[in-house]
Amino acid sequence: MKFINNKKSRFYIIAAVVVIGTLYLLFNSTGVIKYARAKNDLNNLHFRITQLEEENRKLEAEIDSLKRNVPAKIEKIAREKYNMIRPTEKKIEFKVEE
């Protein structure tokens, strides 16, 4: 017991126990680091869910708009996306030079 009574030896034993305990708490299968990563992943998933819900709301609104204003919406898409015009209209193109 002379070994344990030495103050320096006690300090090293306590320090070793603290270091080993800390390492165990940080790196075991349910450690603090894994908890932090899981919490970060959860936050990212909540953020992504919020984004997707907002995108869903916009798409649902567009679907409702298409259901209500079919001819006007079709014409708008035809004009903007496919550069279509009515038979009585003339197409005028402008070229912008820099």
C-alpha angles and dihedrals in degrees: 000000000000087000093059093043092062108099093217092052092049090051092052092047093049092045091050092049091049093048093046091046092049092048090049092051092048102043109028121109092272096031131145094259092054089046091053092049092048091049090050091049090049092051090049090050092050089051091049091048090053091051093049092047090053091048089049091053091051093049092048090051090051090049091051090048091051091049093051103038103031101152095042093046093047090050092049092051092045092051098043103035103030101027091233124163136192117264091250094051130085122220117229119190125198124201116205115210121200 
